[in-house]
Amino acid sequence: MKQFVLRLILFLVILLVVFGVYRLLTVDALEPRAFFEDASDKPLVIVDTGHGSFGVPYSLAAMEAARDSGAGGLYLPVYLTRDGELAVLPSSQDAQGSDFRSGASTLTLDDVRTLGAEQGLEVASLNEVLRAFPEMRFFVDMPEPSFGALSALLIASDASSALDRLVVRVDNQQLADALRHQVPSLTTTYTSGEYDAFSPVFALGLTPFYRPAAPAIVAPLPEVSPRLIRVGDNGGFYIVAGAVGQARETIEDWLESDLDAIIVSETSQIN
């Protein structure tokens, strides 16, 4: 019995070694993505204008102010309207206390604009933003993804030839997989499920055997480390740090690092 157990253990060890060698030989780094590689600065500073620092949240004027103050990219939370447009919407409540983001799918873009105007907001569509800032890069966040929203995204990006200027977060595995299959060249981020699966692999130091799930990982700044950046460099995927609300002192050191991109709420955090 003891001899059988030893043979079984030996067999399992050999199997793991063979599998490890196979993974090392077959796991290739991802292809470079223009969104990051063609950026003039590293890290690329992506500004979330939804916090009022630049005026009316997510208005074209706020985005222009962020660009003029040094932003290399803009963060855009987009929601599909009933008429098939993607509206860039701040979190704001109407008179009844309802967040009008949640009702966008039942309204036309004009309806959303009217509702926003009643709250002092100026609602822009993704189409308008892409046309207004042809030199900028965009982090497009889709908190309520659907096949209709993905279709609207691709139509908007095609109309402005903006595909290489977008990185897209779709936190729904089925939809993320569909988008990657449909447009392999589009830069997408890990879903939360993919990030959860990556975390123990990273913690155990097994990343040489790991096949990246997507071109970019978005992680809260406290979870970013020089080791994570090195792993990304070796694997061909990019690290985006979420630093909205972080103190300037916390952010400063990362601006001199090899971090690929950082999302901030105001450029005073990085100037």
C-alpha positions as a Markdown table, in Angstrom:
| # | Residue | x | y | z |
|---|---|---|---|---|
| 1 | Met | 0.0 | 0.0 | 0.0 |
| 2 | Lys | 2.8 | 2.4 | 0.9 |
| 3 | Gln | 4.6 | 1.6 | -2.4 |
| 4 | Phe | 1.4 | 2.4 | -4.3 |
| 5 | Val | 1.0 | 5.7 | -2.5 |
| 6 | Leu | 4.6 | 6.7 | -3.3 |
| 7 | Arg | 4.1 | 5.8 | -7.0 |
| 8 | Leu | 0.9 | 7.8 | -7.1 |
| 9 | Ile | 2.7 | 10.8 | -5.6 |
| 10 | Leu | 5.6 | 10.4 | -8.0 |
| 11 | Phe | 3.1 | 10.2 | -10.9 |
| 12 | Leu | 1.3 | 13.4 | -9.8 |
| 13 | Val | 4.6 | 15.2 | -9.4 |
| 14 | Ile | 5.7 | 14.2 | -12.9 |
| 15 | Leu | 2.3 | 15.2 | -14.3 |
| 16 | Leu | 2.6 | 18.6 | -12.7 |
| 17 | Val | 6.1 | 19.1 | -14.1 |
| 18 | Val | 5.0 | 18.1 | -17.6 |
| 19 | Phe | 2.0 | 20.5 | -17.3 |
| 20 | Gly | 4.3 | 23.3 | -16.0 |
| 21 | Val | 6.7 | 22.9 | -18.9 |
| 22 | Tyr | 3.8 | 22.8 | -21.3 |
| 23 | Arg | 2.4 | 26.0 | -19.9 |
| 24 | Leu | 5.8 | 27.7 | -20.0 |
| 25 | Leu | 6.2 | 26.8 | -23.7 |
| 26 | Thr | 2.7 | 27.7 | -24.8 |
| 27 | Val | 1.8 | 30.8 | -22.7 |
| 28 | Asp | 2.6 | 33.8 | -24.9 |
| 29 | Ala | 2.5 | 37.5 | -23.9 |
| 30 | Leu | -0.4 | 39.4 | -25.4 |
| 31 | Glu | 0.1 | 41.6 | -28.4 |
| 32 | Pro | 0.9 | 45.3 | -27.5 |
| 33 | Arg | -2.1 | 47.6 | -27.6 |
| 34 | Ala | -2.1 | 51.0 | -29.3 |
| 35 | Phe | -4.1 | 52.5 | -26.4 |
| 36 | Phe | -1.1 | 52.3 | -24.1 |
| 37 | Glu | 1.8 | 52.0 | -26.4 |
| 38 | Asp | 1.0 | 55.1 | -28.4 |
| 39 | Ala | 0.4 | 57.3 | -25.4 |
| 40 | Ser | 2.8 | 60.2 | -25.0 |
| 41 | Asp | 3.1 | 59.8 | -21.3 |
| 42 | Lys | 3.5 | 56.9 | -18.9 |
| 43 | Pro | 1.6 | 56.5 | -16.8 |
| 44 | Leu | -1.3 | 57.7 | -18.9 |
| 45 | Val | -3.4 | 60.0 | -16.7 |
| 46 | Ile | -7.1 | 59.4 | -17.1 |
| 47 | Val | -9.3 | 61.9 | -15.5 |
| 48 | Asp | -12.8 | 61.2 | -14.1 |
| 49 | Thr | -14.6 | 64.5 | -14.5 |
| 50 | Gly | -17.6 | 63.3 | -12.5 |
| 51 | His | -16.7 | 64.9 | -9.2 |
| 52 | Gly | -17.3 | 68.6 | -10.0 |
| 53 | Ser | -13.6 | 69.7 | -10.0 |
| 54 | Phe | -13.9 | 70.9 | -13.6 |
| 55 | Gly | -17.5 | 72.2 | -13.6 |
| 56 | Val | -20.6 | 70.3 | -14.5 |
| 57 | Pro | -19.8 | 66.6 | -14.2 |
| 58 | Tyr | -19.1 | 64.8 | -17.5 |
| 59 | Ser | -20.1 | 67.8 | -19.6 |
| 60 | Leu | -18.1 | 68.6 | -22.7 |
| 61 | Ala | -16.8 | 71.7 | -21.0 |
| 62 | Ala | -15.5 | 69.7 | -18.0 |
| 63 | Met | -13.8 | 67.3 | -20.3 |
| 64 | Glu | -12.2 | 70.2 | -22.2 |
| 65 | Ala | -11.0 | 71.7 | -18.9 |
| 66 | Ala | -9.5 | 68.3 | -17.9 |
| 67 | Arg | -7.7 | 68.0 | -21.2 |
| 68 | Asp | -6.3 | 71.5 | -21.0 |
| 69 | Ser | -5.0 | 70.8 | -17.5 |
| 70 | Gly | -3.0 | 67.8 | -18.6 |
| 71 | Ala | -5.2 | 64.8 | -18.9 |
| 72 | Gly | -4.2 | 62.2 | -21.5 |
| 73 | Gly | -7.5 | 60.3 | -21.2 |
| 74 | Leu | -11.0 | 60.7 | -19.9 |
| 75 | Tyr | -13.1 | 58.3 | -17.9 |
| 76 | Leu | -16.7 | 57.8 | -19.3 |
| 77 | Pro | -19.5 | 55.9 | -17.6 |
| 78 | Val | -22.0 | 55.2 | -20.3 |
| 79 | Tyr | -25.6 | 54.0 | -20.3 |
| 80 | Leu | -27.7 | 52.8 | -23.2 |
| 81 | Thr | -30.8 | 54.9 | -23.9 |
| 82 | Arg | -34.0 | 53.6 | -25.5 |
| 83 | Asp | -33.1 | 55.0 | -28.9 |
| 84 | Gly | -29.7 | 53.2 | -29.0 |
| 85 | Glu | -27.4 | 56.0 | -27.9 |
| 86 | Leu | -24.8 | 55.7 | -25.1 |
| 87 | Ala | -25.1 | 58.6 | -22.7 |
| 88 | Val | -22.3 | 59.7 | -20.4 |
| 89 | Leu | -24.2 | 60.0 | -17.1 |
| 90 | Pro | -23.1 | 61.2 | -13.7 |
| 91 | Ser | -24.7 | 59.8 | -10.5 |
| 92 | Ser | -27.5 | 62.2 | -9.7 |
| 93 | Gln | -30.9 | 61.9 | -8.1 |
| 94 | Asp | -34.1 | 63.4 | -9.4 |
| 95 | Ala | -36.7 | 65.1 | -7.2 |
| 96 | Gln | -38.1 | 61.7 | -6.2 |
| 97 | Gly | -34.7 | 60.5 | -5.1 |
| 98 | Ser | -34.2 | 58.2 | -8.0 |
| 99 | Asp | -30.8 | 57.9 | -9.8 |
| 100 | Phe | -31.7 | 58.7 | -13.4 |
| 101 | Arg | -28.9 | 56.4 | -14.6 |
| 102 | Ser | -31.1 | 53.4 | -13.7 |
| 103 | Gly | -33.9 | 54.7 | -15.9 |
| 104 | Ala | -31.9 | 55.6 | -18.9 |
| 105 | Ser | -32.8 | 52.5 | -20.8 |
| 106 | Thr | -36.5 | 53.6 | -20.8 |
| 107 | Leu | -35.8 | 57.1 | -22.1 |
| 108 | Thr | -34.5 | 58.6 | -25.3 |
| 109 | Leu | -31.3 | 60.6 | -25.3 |
| 110 | Asp | -33.3 | 63.8 | -25.6 |
| 111 | Asp | -35.4 | 62.7 | -22.6 |
| 112 | Val | -32.3 | 62.0 | -20.6 |
| 113 | Arg | -30.9 | 65.4 | -21.5 |
| 114 | Thr | -34.2 | 67.1 | -20.4 |
| 115 | Leu | -34.1 | 65.3 | -17.1 |
| 116 | Gly | -30.4 | 66.2 | -16.6 |
| 117 | Ala | -31.0 | 69.8 | -17.4 |
| 118 | Glu | -33.6 | 69.9 | -14.6 |
| 119 | Gln | -30.8 | 69.0 | -12.3 |
| 120 | Gly | -28.2 | 71.4 | -13.8 |
| 121 | Leu | -26.5 | 68.6 | -15.8 |
| 122 | Glu | -25.4 | 68.6 | -19.4 |
| 123 | Val | -25.6 | 65.1 | -20.9 |
| 124 | Ala | -23.4 | 64.2 | -23.8 |
| 125 | Ser | -23.5 | 61.1 | -25.9 |
| 126 | Leu | -20.5 | 58.9 | -26.5 |
| 127 | Asn | -20.7 | 59.8 | -30.2 |
| 128 | Glu | -20.4 | 63.5 | -29.3 |
| 129 | Val | -17.5 | 63.0 | -27.0 |
| 130 | Leu | -15.5 | 60.9 | -29.4 |
| 131 | Arg | -16.0 | 63.5 | -32.1 |
| 132 | Ala | -15.2 | 66.4 | -29.8 |
| 133 | Phe | -11.9 | 65.0 | -28.6 |
| 134 | Pro | -10.2 | 63.2 | -31.5 |
| 135 | Glu | -6.8 | 63.4 | -29.8 |
| 136 | Met | -7.9 | 61.9 | -26.5 |
| 137 | Arg | -8.0 | 58.4 | -25.1 |
| 138 | Phe | -11.1 | 57.1 | -23.2 |
| 139 | Phe | -11.8 | 54.6 | -20.5 |
| 140 | Val | -15.3 | 53.5 | -21.3 |
| 141 | Asp | -17.1 | 52.0 | -18.3 |
| 142 | Met | -20.3 | 50.1 | -19.0 |
| 143 | Pro | -22.0 | 49.5 | -15.5 |
| 144 | Glu | -25.1 | 48.1 | -17.1 |
| 145 | Pro | -23.9 | 46.2 | -20.2 |
| 146 | Ser | -26.1 | 44.5 | -22.7 |
| 147 | Phe | -25.7 | 43.3 | -26.3 |
| 148 | Gly | -27.5 | 46.5 | -27.4 |
| 149 | Ala | -24.9 | 48.6 | -25.5 |
| 150 | Leu | -22.0 | 46.7 | -27.1 |
| 151 | Ser | -23.5 | 47.3 | -30.5 |
| 152 | Ala | -23.9 | 51.0 | -29.8 |
| 153 | Leu | -20.3 | 51.2 | -28.6 |
| 154 | Leu | -18.9 | 49.6 | -31.8 |
| 155 | Ile | -21.1 | 51.9 | -33.9 |
| 156 | Ala | -19.8 | 55.0 | -32.1 |
| 157 | Ser | -16.2 | 53.9 | -32.3 |
| 158 | Asp | -16.4 | 53.0 | -36.0 |
| 159 | Ala | -18.0 | 56.4 | -36.8 |
| 160 | Ser | -15.0 | 58.2 | -35.2 |
| 161 | Ser | -12.3 | 55.7 | -36.0 |
| 162 | Ala | -11.7 | 55.6 | -32.3 |
| 163 | Leu | -11.2 | 51.9 | -31.6 |
| 164 | Asp | -7.5 | 52.2 | -30.8 |
| 165 | Arg | -8.3 | 55.1 | -28.4 |
| 166 | Leu | -10.7 | 53.0 | -26.2 |
| 167 | Val | -10.2 | 50.7 | -23.3 |
| 168 | Val | -13.6 | 49.2 | -22.3 |
| 169 | Arg | -14.7 | 47.7 | -19.0 |
| 170 | Val | -17.7 | 45.2 | -19.3 |
| 171 | Asp | -18.2 | 43.4 | -16.0 |
| 172 | Asn | -20.3 | 40.6 | -17.4 |
| 173 | Gln | -18.4 | 37.5 | -18.5 |
| 174 | Gln | -20.7 | 36.5 | -21.3 |
| 175 | Leu | -20.8 | 40.0 | -22.8 |
| 176 | Ala | -17.0 | 40.6 | -22.3 |
| 177 | Asp | -16.3 | 37.3 | -24.1 |
| 178 | Ala | -18.6 | 38.2 | -26.9 |
| 179 | Leu | -17.0 | 41.6 | -27.3 |
| 180 | Arg | -13.5 | 40.2 | -27.3 |
| 181 | His | -14.5 | 37.6 | -29.9 |
| 182 | Gln | -16.2 | 40.2 | -32.1 |
| 183 | Val | -13.4 | 42.7 | -31.9 |
| 184 | Pro | -10.1 | 41.1 | -30.8 |
| 185 | Ser | -8.2 | 44.3 | -31.3 |
| 186 | Leu | -10.3 | 46.2 | -28.8 |
| 187 | Thr | -8.6 | 46.8 | -25.4 |
| 188 | Thr | -10.8 | 45.4 | -22.7 |
| 189 | Thr | -10.2 | 45.0 | -18.9 |
| 190 | Tyr | -10.5 | 42.0 | -16.7 |
| 191 | Thr | -14.0 | 41.3 | -15.4 |
| 192 | Ser | -14.3 | 41.0 | -11.6 |
| 193 | Gly | -14.5 | 37.2 | -12.0 |
| 194 | Glu | -11.2 | 37.1 | -14.0 |
| 195 | Tyr | -9.5 | 39.4 | -11.5 |
| 196 | Asp | -10.6 | 37.2 | -8.6 |
| 197 | Ala | -9.2 | 34.1 | -10.5 |
| 198 | Phe | -5.9 | 36.0 | -11.2 |
| 199 | Ser | -5.4 | 37.1 | -7.5 |
| 200 | Pro | -4.4 | 33.7 | -6.0 |
| 201 | Val | -2.3 | 32.9 | -9.1 |
| 202 | Phe | -0.4 | 36.2 | -8.5 |
| 203 | Ala | -0.2 | 35.6 | -4.7 |
| 204 | Leu | 1.3 | 32.2 | -5.2 |
| 205 | Gly | 3.9 | 33.4 | -7.7 |
| 206 | Leu | 2.4 | 31.2 | -10.5 |
| 207 | Thr | 2.1 | 33.9 | -13.1 |
| 208 | Pro | 4.7 | 32.4 | -15.5 |
| 209 | Phe | 2.2 | 29.6 | -16.1 |
| 210 | Tyr | -0.8 | 32.0 | -16.4 |
| 211 | Arg | -2.5 | 32.9 | -19.6 |
| 212 | Pro | -3.7 | 36.6 | -19.4 |
| 213 | Ala | -7.5 | 36.9 | -19.7 |
| 214 | Ala | -7.6 | 40.4 | -21.2 |
| 215 | Pro | -5.2 | 43.2 | -22.2 |
| 216 | Ala | -5.7 | 45.3 | -19.0 |
| 217 | Ile | -6.3 | 44.9 | -15.3 |
| 218 | Val | -7.9 | 47.7 | -13.3 |
| 219 | Ala | -7.0 | 47.6 | -9.6 |
| 220 | Pro | -7.5 | 50.0 | -6.7 |
| 221 | Leu | -4.3 | 51.9 | -6.1 |
| 222 | Pro | -3.7 | 50.2 | -2.7 |
| 223 | Glu | -3.6 | 46.8 | -4.5 |
| 224 | Val | -1.0 | 47.9 | -7.1 |
| 225 | Ser | 2.6 | 47.0 | -6.5 |
| 226 | Pro | 5.9 | 47.1 | -8.4 |
| 227 | Arg | 5.6 | 43.3 | -8.6 |
| 228 | Leu | 2.2 | 43.5 | -10.2 |
| 229 | Ile | 3.5 | 45.9 | -12.8 |
| 230 | Arg | 6.4 | 43.6 | -13.6 |
| 231 | Val | 4.1 | 40.7 | -14.0 |
| 232 | Gly | 2.0 | 42.7 | -16.4 |
| 233 | Asp | 5.1 | 43.7 | -18.4 |
| 234 | Asn | 6.2 | 40.1 | -18.6 |
| 235 | Gly | 2.7 | 38.9 | -19.6 |
| 236 | Gly | 1.9 | 41.6 | -22.0 |
| 237 | Phe | -1.0 | 43.1 | -20.1 |
| 238 | Tyr | -1.4 | 46.5 | -18.7 |
| 239 | Ile | -2.0 | 47.8 | -15.2 |
| 240 | Val | -4.5 | 50.6 | -14.6 |
| 241 | Ala | -4.6 | 52.0 | -11.1 |
| 242 | Gly | -7.9 | 53.4 | -9.8 |
| 243 | Ala | -6.9 | 56.4 | -7.7 |
| 244 | Val | -10.1 | 58.5 | -7.6 |
| 245 | Gly | -10.3 | 60.0 | -4.1 |
| 246 | Gln | -6.7 | 59.1 | -3.2 |
| 247 | Ala | -4.5 | 61.9 | -1.6 |
| 248 | Arg | -2.0 | 63.6 | -3.9 |
| 249 | Glu | 0.8 | 62.3 | -1.6 |
| 250 | Thr | -0.3 | 58.7 | -2.2 |
| 251 | Ile | -0.4 | 59.2 | -5.9 |
| 252 | Glu | 2.9 | 61.1 | -6.4 |
| 253 | Asp | 5.3 | 58.1 | -6.2 |
| 254 | Trp | 3.3 | 56.2 | -8.8 |
| 255 | Leu | 3.7 | 58.9 | -11.3 |
| 256 | Glu | 7.4 | 58.1 | -11.5 |
| 257 | Ser | 6.8 | 54.4 | -11.8 |
| 258 | Asp | 6.3 | 52.0 | -14.8 |
| 259 | Leu | 2.5 | 52.0 | -14.1 |
| 260 | Asp | 0.7 | 52.0 | -17.4 |
| 261 | Ala | -2.3 | 54.3 | -16.5 |
| 262 | Ile | -3.9 | 55.9 | -13.5 |
| 263 | Ile | -7.5 | 57.2 | -13.0 |
| 264 | Val | -7.7 | 60.3 | -10.9 |
| 265 | Ser | -10.5 | 62.7 | -10.1 |
| 266 | Glu | -8.6 | 66.0 | -10.7 |
| 267 | Thr | -5.3 | 66.9 | -12.3 |
| 268 | Ser | -4.2 | 68.8 | -9.2 |
| 269 | Gln | -3.5 | 65.3 | -7.9 |
| 270 | Ile | -0.8 | 64.9 | -10.4 |
| 271 | Asn | 0.5 | 68.4 | -11.2 |
